[in-house]
Amino acid sequence: MALCIRPDMFGHSKSDIVEFIGFHQVVGVTDFIAYDIGIQDGILTKLKMLEGLPSFVRSFSVLAWNFPFEDSALSVKALELDCILRTSGRVRVMGIVSWDHYIVPNRKVTILSSLANFGRKKTVLLNLLVQICCLNMKDDKHSEKTWPLVLRKTRCTSVSKEGTLVVNPRLREGGQRTIRPLSNVMSWYHECNESQKAMSSYDVRPSRFLDSIISNELLKLWKSGILFGDTV
């Protein structure tokens, strides 16, 4: 499975970047394509150096994305087509996300395993339900301060947006199906307004991966400071 990651426009911290990669390793992502406008060049370059090593991902690509037009819709479409071109025929499932978007299986299985019932030929678009998980609410009372964000910020509420995964991505595919499976959600980590806070409830899905997240080699190296020389 591959994730294409949109350019960081907000200056996420290095720990945000590493935690995103570490979590999605745990849920079965093997290939990452990070589009970069220069903000995260340092940490992405270091992660690229780990490509193919034991306990890391199969591939980690960093692509400069200095789109020459101001039309944001055109830029989004260009990135989507570029991602499909780079993943077509190479992976079974592809998604396009931002650094604060997490794809969380409903059960303790990898994302691929949760999609095992889908065929291996036809392209299928999966519209995932999206929830916002509130960064401006207290940490989960069962969490520890050193744990990744996905285990600490567990008060979430549904929003009227959709996230998409593509099964069997192809650049030109006729007769593709669009469905909404119940097995996965896309969690967006943002600050919530008062109404969203009031409607929020605890999401237990990430906690099912607690042991695997805590034992993830990349996250352990990051926490130790050995790998990158800092943990900022």
Residue frames as qw, qx, qy, qz and C-alpha x, y, z in Angstrom:
[[0.000, 0.886, 0.463, 0.000, 0.00, 0.00, 0.00],
 [0.435, 0.183, 0.018, 0.881, 1.18, 3.51, -0.83],
 [0.087, -0.864, -0.393, 0.304, 0.38, 6.95, 0.58],
 [0.390, 0.475, 0.134, 0.778, 1.00, 10.14, -1.35],
 [0.348, -0.653, -0.424, 0.522, 1.39, 13.02, 1.09],
 [0.234, 0.895, 0.233, 0.300, 0.49, 16.57, 0.10],
 [0.415, 0.415, -0.286, 0.758, 3.04, 19.36, 0.66],
 [0.407, -0.563, -0.533, 0.483, 3.19, 20.69, 4.21],
 [0.117, 0.699, 0.207, 0.675, 1.78, 24.22, 4.15],
 [0.506, -0.801, -0.126, -0.295, 1.68, 24.67, 7.92],
 [0.181, 0.644, -0.615, 0.416, 5.14, 23.75, 9.18],
 [0.903, -0.364, -0.162, -0.164, 4.42, 20.55, 11.07],
 [0.393, -0.739, 0.545, -0.053, 7.02, 19.57, 13.65],
 [0.306, 0.431, -0.841, -0.116, 9.56, 16.85, 12.98],
 [0.256, -0.020, 0.898, -0.358, 7.83, 14.65, 15.54],
 [0.655, 0.406, 0.238, -0.591, 4.55, 15.08, 13.62],
 [0.573, 0.540, -0.515, -0.339, 6.26, 13.77, 10.48],
 [0.152, 0.315, -0.929, 0.123, 7.94, 10.81, 12.19],
 [0.416, 0.101, 0.736, -0.524, 4.80, 9.83, 14.13],
 [0.692, 0.446, -0.024, -0.567, 2.75, 9.89, 10.91],
 [0.518, 0.458, -0.701, -0.175, 5.21, 7.55, 9.18],
 [0.031, -0.221, 0.916, -0.333, 5.53, 5.27, 12.22],
 [0.574, 0.185, 0.536, -0.590, 1.78, 4.86, 12.68],
 [0.745, 0.469, -0.122, -0.458, 1.12, 4.12, 9.02],
 [0.281, 0.414, -0.866, -0.006, 3.93, 1.57, 9.03],
 [0.295, -0.051, 0.838, -0.456, 2.06, -0.19, 11.82],
 [0.648, 0.391, 0.429, -0.493, -1.18, -0.33, 9.79],
 [0.773, 0.197, 0.572, 0.192, 0.59, -1.71, 6.73],
 [0.427, 0.894, -0.063, -0.123, 1.72, 1.16, 4.49],
 [0.853, -0.127, 0.267, 0.430, 4.89, 0.08, 2.65],
 [0.480, 0.296, 0.292, 0.773, 5.49, 2.97, 0.24],
 [0.087, -0.822, -0.305, 0.473, 5.43, 6.72, 0.87],
 [0.435, 0.449, 0.284, 0.727, 5.61, 9.53, -1.68],
 [0.246, -0.729, -0.327, 0.548, 6.10, 12.89, 0.04],
 [0.356, 0.714, 0.254, 0.546, 5.53, 16.04, -2.01],
 [0.512, -0.565, -0.223, 0.607, 7.59, 18.87, -0.57],
 [0.264, 0.908, 0.131, 0.296, 7.83, 22.63, -1.07],
 [0.437, 0.531, -0.404, 0.603, 11.00, 22.85, 1.01],
 [0.490, -0.669, 0.186, -0.527, 9.53, 23.25, 4.49],
 [0.869, -0.367, 0.300, -0.142, 10.29, 19.67, 5.53],
 [0.667, 0.609, -0.428, 0.017, 13.34, 19.04, 3.38],
 [0.024, -0.599, 0.732, -0.322, 15.64, 18.22, 6.32],
 [0.603, -0.152, 0.685, -0.378, 13.59, 15.54, 8.07],
 [0.867, 0.399, 0.103, -0.281, 12.36, 14.05, 4.78],
 [0.492, 0.666, -0.559, 0.035, 15.92, 13.70, 3.52],
 [0.203, -0.436, 0.812, -0.332, 16.87, 11.84, 6.69],
 [0.765, 0.101, 0.504, -0.388, 13.90, 9.52, 6.37],
 [0.751, 0.581, -0.227, -0.217, 14.79, 8.88, 2.74],
 [0.164, 0.617, -0.760, 0.120, 18.16, 7.54, 3.93],
 [0.485, -0.176, 0.779, -0.355, 16.35, 4.73, 5.79],
 [0.761, 0.329, -0.149, -0.538, 14.56, 3.49, 2.68],
 [0.815, 0.270, -0.499, -0.121, 14.65, -0.29, 2.35],
 [0.086, 0.412, -0.789, 0.448, 16.38, -0.92, 5.69],
 [0.398, -0.296, -0.866, 0.067, 15.02, -3.66, 7.98],
 [0.179, -0.569, -0.631, 0.496, 12.10, -2.42, 10.10],
 [0.122, 0.460, -0.023, -0.879, 11.54, 0.54, 7.76],
 [0.676, 0.538, 0.272, -0.423, 9.42, 0.94, 4.64],
 [0.784, 0.246, 0.460, 0.336, 10.02, -0.52, 1.20],
 [0.419, 0.407, 0.242, 0.775, 10.22, 2.88, -0.50],
 [0.177, -0.803, -0.318, 0.473, 10.26, 6.50, 0.61],
 [0.459, 0.426, 0.338, 0.703, 10.27, 9.09, -2.16],
 [0.129, -0.705, -0.233, 0.658, 10.62, 12.84, -1.73],
 [0.424, 0.507, 0.499, 0.561, 9.46, 14.97, -4.66],
 [0.096, -0.259, -0.078, 0.958, 9.92, 18.72, -5.00],
 [0.140, 0.645, 0.734, 0.162, 6.49, 20.19, -5.68],
 [0.081, -0.438, -0.044, 0.894, 6.81, 23.79, -6.75],
 [0.373, 0.584, 0.700, 0.171, 3.63, 24.04, -8.78],
 [0.283, -0.008, 0.181, 0.942, 3.90, 27.06, -11.10],
 [0.205, -0.492, -0.480, -0.697, 0.23, 28.07, -11.03],
 [0.187, -0.168, 0.481, -0.840, -1.92, 29.79, -8.41],
 [0.726, -0.126, -0.302, -0.605, -4.97, 27.69, -9.26],
 [0.378, -0.365, 0.771, -0.359, -5.24, 25.43, -6.19],
 [0.858, 0.195, 0.322, -0.349, -7.78, 23.11, -7.85],
 [0.721, 0.608, -0.330, -0.042, -5.41, 22.57, -10.76],
 [0.052, 0.603, -0.743, 0.285, -2.55, 21.86, -8.36],
 [0.646, -0.160, 0.625, -0.407, -4.65, 19.30, -6.48],
 [0.888, 0.384, 0.101, -0.233, -5.62, 17.54, -9.70],
 [0.506, 0.684, -0.521, 0.073, -2.01, 17.51, -10.92],
 [0.211, -0.474, 0.787, -0.333, -0.83, 15.90, -7.68],
 [0.798, 0.057, 0.460, -0.385, -3.62, 13.32, -7.87],
 [0.833, 0.526, -0.124, -0.119, -2.66, 12.34, -11.40],
 [0.262, 0.676, -0.660, 0.198, 1.03, 12.25, -10.51],
 [0.478, -0.335, 0.717, -0.381, 0.31, 9.97, -7.56],
 [0.885, 0.239, 0.286, -0.278, -1.77, 7.58, -9.67],
 [0.656, 0.664, -0.360, -0.016, 0.94, 7.51, -12.33],
 [0.083, 0.608, -0.736, 0.287, 3.60, 6.60, -9.77],
 [0.474, -0.192, 0.756, -0.409, 1.53, 3.91, -8.05],
 [0.816, 0.303, -0.059, -0.489, -0.41, 2.37, -10.94],
 [0.889, 0.267, -0.371, -0.032, 0.39, -1.32, -11.20],
 [0.358, 0.456, -0.649, 0.493, 2.86, -1.12, -8.31],
 [0.116, -0.044, 0.748, -0.652, 0.62, -1.27, -5.25],
 [0.099, -0.435, -0.880, -0.163, -2.83, -2.63, -4.54],
 [0.181, -0.858, -0.476, 0.064, -4.13, 0.34, -2.54],
 [0.381, 0.226, -0.031, 0.896, -3.25, 4.04, -2.74],
 [0.184, -0.850, -0.473, 0.142, -4.35, 7.07, -0.76],
 [0.313, 0.504, -0.034, 0.804, -3.67, 10.81, -0.92],
 [0.511, -0.732, -0.421, 0.162, -3.47, 12.47, 2.48],
 [0.067, 0.847, -0.255, 0.462, -1.97, 15.36, 4.42],
 [0.362, 0.310, -0.732, 0.487, 0.46, 15.01, 7.32],
 [0.285, -0.120, 0.592, -0.744, -2.36, 15.38, 9.85],
 [0.807, 0.073, -0.142, -0.568, -4.64, 12.79, 8.24],
 [0.203, -0.312, 0.921, -0.117, -4.47, 9.26, 9.64],
 [0.717, 0.009, -0.490, -0.495, -6.16, 6.21, 8.13],
 [0.296, -0.311, 0.773, -0.467, -7.27, 4.03, 11.03],
 [0.430, -0.097, -0.847, -0.298, -8.63, 0.49, 10.56],
 [0.639, -0.449, -0.031, -0.624, -11.74, -0.38, 12.53],
 [0.955, -0.297, -0.004, -0.014, -10.15, -3.63, 13.74],
 [0.411, -0.718, 0.512, 0.231, -6.61, -4.61, 14.69],
 [0.797, 0.260, 0.449, 0.309, -5.59, -5.50, 11.15],
 [0.285, -0.237, 0.333, 0.867, -3.64, -3.76, 8.43],
 [0.421, 0.485, 0.009, -0.766, -5.48, -1.54, 5.97],
 [0.360, 0.287, -0.756, -0.466, -4.87, -4.10, 3.21],
 [0.062, -0.119, -0.979, 0.155, -6.31, -6.91, 5.31],
 [0.278, 0.441, 0.527, -0.671, -9.42, -4.84, 5.97],
 [0.494, 0.548, -0.175, -0.652, -9.89, -4.53, 2.19],
 [0.274, -0.229, 0.911, 0.207, -9.31, -8.20, 1.37],
 [0.519, 0.439, 0.711, -0.182, -12.79, -8.68, -0.07],
 [0.401, 0.790, -0.066, -0.459, -12.18, -6.32, -2.97],
 [0.906, 0.358, 0.169, 0.151, -11.07, -7.76, -6.30],
 [0.562, -0.478, 0.322, 0.593, -7.60, -7.41, -7.76],
 [0.436, 0.292, 0.554, 0.646, -8.51, -6.09, -11.21],
 [0.021, 0.810, 0.424, 0.405, -11.19, -3.41, -11.17],
 [0.197, 0.235, -0.302, 0.903, -10.40, 0.03, -9.78],
 [0.393, -0.688, -0.608, -0.052, -12.54, 0.78, -6.72],
 [0.057, 0.499, -0.224, 0.835, -12.82, 4.16, -5.02],
 [0.493, -0.463, -0.695, 0.243, -13.45, 3.86, -1.29],
 [0.104, -0.675, 0.007, -0.730, -15.02, 6.93, 0.31],
 [0.480, -0.183, -0.703, 0.491, -14.03, 6.82, 3.97],
 [0.334, -0.876, -0.326, -0.126, -15.92, 8.57, 6.71],
 [0.401, 0.440, -0.308, 0.742, -13.89, 11.43, 8.15],
 [0.525, -0.773, -0.345, 0.090, -13.67, 12.51, 11.76],
 [0.196, 0.747, -0.305, 0.557, -11.84, 15.39, 13.35],
 [0.748, -0.379, -0.430, 0.336, -9.84, 14.59, 16.48],
 [0.123, -0.964, -0.085, -0.222, -9.49, 17.57, 18.76],
 [0.620, 0.279, -0.361, 0.638, -5.97, 18.82, 19.42],
 [0.069, -0.453, 0.266, -0.848, -7.32, 21.44, 21.84],
 [0.798, -0.460, -0.097, -0.378, -8.85, 18.91, 24.23],
 [0.479, -0.638, 0.587, -0.138, -7.10, 17.11, 27.07],
 [0.289, 0.363, -0.875, -0.136, -4.98, 14.05, 26.40],
 [0.800, -0.209, -0.498, -0.263, -6.60, 10.67, 26.88],
 [0.535, -0.694, 0.339, -0.343, -6.48, 9.89, 30.61],
 [0.957, -0.151, 0.239, 0.072, -4.98, 6.48, 29.88],
 [0.714, 0.602, -0.094, 0.344, -2.15, 7.87, 27.76],
 [0.641, -0.497, -0.005, 0.584, 1.35, 9.00, 28.62],
 [0.094, 0.900, -0.064, -0.421, 2.87, 12.33, 27.62],
 [0.203, -0.517, 0.687, 0.470, 5.60, 10.63, 25.60],
 [0.551, 0.306, 0.770, 0.095, 3.15, 8.68, 23.45],
 [0.155, 0.134, 0.524, 0.827, 2.44, 9.74, 19.86],
 [0.314, 0.061, 0.045, -0.946, -0.42, 12.13, 19.17],
 [0.571, -0.080, -0.617, -0.536, -2.66, 9.40, 17.73],
 [0.535, -0.260, -0.777, 0.206, -2.74, 7.71, 21.16],
 [0.190, -0.225, -0.463, 0.836, -3.24, 10.93, 23.16],
 [0.314, 0.199, -0.014, -0.928, -5.82, 12.92, 21.22],
 [0.006, 0.162, 0.976, 0.147, -8.75, 10.53, 21.20],
 [0.277, 0.581, 0.528, -0.554, -11.78, 12.85, 21.45],
 [0.092, -0.050, 0.647, 0.755, -13.19, 12.89, 17.92],
 [0.474, 0.509, 0.484, -0.530, -16.37, 13.76, 16.05],
 [0.544, 0.365, 0.646, 0.391, -17.62, 13.06, 12.54],
 [0.089, 0.581, -0.087, -0.804, -17.50, 15.82, 9.93],
 [0.708, 0.580, 0.345, -0.208, -19.20, 16.12, 6.55],
 [0.227, 0.735, -0.558, -0.311, -16.12, 15.42, 4.47],
 [0.989, 0.101, 0.096, -0.053, -14.80, 12.36, 2.72],
 [0.205, -0.657, 0.678, 0.259, -11.41, 10.74, 2.41],
 [0.864, 0.397, -0.121, -0.283, -10.62, 8.39, -0.45],
 [0.478, -0.401, 0.746, 0.231, -8.59, 5.24, -0.92],
 [0.667, 0.494, -0.329, -0.451, -8.12, 3.71, -4.35],
 [0.761, -0.163, 0.627, 0.027, -7.97, -0.06, -4.78],
 [0.680, 0.236, 0.545, 0.431, -6.02, -1.14, -7.89],
 [0.084, 0.805, -0.005, -0.588, -5.09, 2.40, -8.99],
 [0.590, 0.291, 0.545, 0.520, -4.98, 2.89, -12.76],
 [0.097, -0.277, 0.123, 0.948, -4.44, 6.07, -14.76],
 [0.491, 0.097, -0.330, -0.800, -7.26, 5.28, -17.19],
 [0.057, 0.096, 0.978, -0.176, -9.91, 2.94, -15.90],
 [0.456, -0.188, -0.358, -0.793, -13.43, 2.54, -17.19],
 [0.723, -0.338, -0.518, -0.307, -16.29, 1.22, -15.10],
 [0.288, 0.161, -0.694, 0.640, -14.71, 1.93, -11.72],
 [0.476, -0.632, -0.594, -0.144, -16.95, 1.58, -8.69],
 [0.001, 0.451, -0.380, 0.808, -17.34, 4.02, -5.81],
 [0.658, -0.478, -0.570, -0.111, -18.45, 2.61, -2.47],
 [0.226, -0.694, 0.379, -0.570, -18.31, 3.50, 1.21],
 [0.673, -0.056, -0.719, 0.166, -16.85, 0.68, 3.35],
 [0.574, -0.759, -0.081, -0.296, -17.40, 0.53, 7.11],
 [0.908, -0.173, -0.205, 0.323, -14.01, -0.88, 8.04],
 [0.562, -0.017, -0.098, 0.821, -11.85, 2.27, 8.14],
 [0.016, -0.957, -0.268, 0.109, -12.02, 5.95, 9.01],
 [0.518, 0.435, -0.087, 0.731, -9.81, 8.90, 8.18],
 [0.441, -0.764, -0.328, 0.338, -8.94, 10.94, 11.28],
 [0.336, 0.696, -0.022, 0.634, -7.98, 14.59, 10.86],
 [0.566, -0.463, -0.394, 0.557, -6.03, 16.08, 13.76],
 [0.117, 0.543, 0.129, 0.822, -7.08, 19.72, 14.11],
 [0.056, 0.088, 0.535, -0.839, -8.34, 22.11, 16.73],
 [0.075, -0.525, -0.824, -0.197, -12.09, 21.78, 17.27],
 [0.208, -0.427, -0.025, -0.880, -14.68, 24.48, 17.71],
 [0.349, -0.168, 0.623, -0.679, -17.01, 24.43, 20.73],
 [0.825, 0.136, -0.002, -0.549, -19.75, 22.56, 18.88],
 [0.738, 0.333, -0.587, -0.015, -17.32, 19.85, 17.75],
 [0.075, 0.325, -0.777, 0.534, -15.96, 19.53, 21.28],
 [0.576, -0.078, 0.416, -0.699, -19.47, 19.08, 22.65],
 [0.888, 0.229, -0.092, -0.389, -20.26, 16.33, 20.14],
 [0.384, 0.540, -0.747, 0.054, -16.96, 14.52, 20.49],
 [0.916, -0.326, 0.124, -0.199, -16.56, 11.04, 21.94],
 [0.407, -0.593, 0.674, 0.167, -13.63, 8.76, 22.67],
 [0.789, 0.460, -0.338, -0.227, -12.26, 6.85, 19.70],
 [0.746, -0.461, 0.480, -0.010, -10.77, 3.54, 20.86],
 [0.883, 0.468, -0.014, 0.032, -9.52, 2.41, 17.44],
 [0.366, 0.749, -0.488, 0.261, -5.92, 3.70, 17.73],
 [0.475, -0.572, 0.584, -0.326, -5.50, 2.07, 21.16],
 [0.974, 0.078, 0.181, -0.113, -5.89, -1.35, 19.55],
 [0.764, 0.521, -0.192, 0.329, -2.49, -0.76, 17.96],
 [0.378, -0.893, 0.219, -0.106, -0.85, 0.46, 21.19],
 [0.800, -0.380, 0.391, 0.249, 1.74, -2.31, 21.53],
 [0.732, 0.386, 0.328, 0.456, 2.75, -2.13, 17.86],
 [0.164, 0.926, 0.022, 0.339, 3.05, 1.67, 17.97],
 [0.492, -0.821, 0.288, -0.023, 5.16, 1.70, 21.13],
 [0.777, -0.268, 0.488, 0.294, 7.45, -1.02, 19.76],
 [0.651, 0.738, 0.125, 0.127, 7.81, 0.55, 16.30],
 [0.759, -0.123, 0.044, 0.638, 11.54, 0.84, 15.57],
 [0.277, 0.554, 0.164, 0.768, 11.34, 4.22, 13.85],
 [0.386, -0.811, -0.145, -0.416, 9.43, 5.75, 16.76],
 [0.810, -0.523, -0.058, 0.258, 11.80, 4.24, 19.30],
 [0.652, 0.119, 0.086, 0.744, 14.83, 5.61, 17.45],
 [0.037, 0.699, 0.180, 0.691, 13.21, 9.03, 17.19],
 [0.591, -0.773, -0.142, -0.183, 12.38, 9.09, 20.89],
 [0.831, -0.339, -0.013, 0.442, 15.94, 8.08, 21.81],
 [0.040, 0.945, -0.177, -0.271, 17.48, 10.84, 19.70],
 [0.644, -0.296, 0.588, 0.389, 19.99, 8.36, 18.27],
 [0.613, 0.446, 0.571, 0.315, 18.76, 8.46, 14.73],
 [0.297, 0.808, 0.267, 0.432, 18.37, 12.16, 13.98],
 [0.444, 0.143, -0.311, 0.828, 20.29, 13.76, 16.80],
 [0.203, -0.063, 0.286, -0.934, 17.19, 15.55, 18.14],
 [0.002, 0.422, 0.906, -0.015, 13.56, 14.97, 18.97],
 [0.123, 0.365, 0.171, -0.907, 12.11, 18.39, 18.15]]
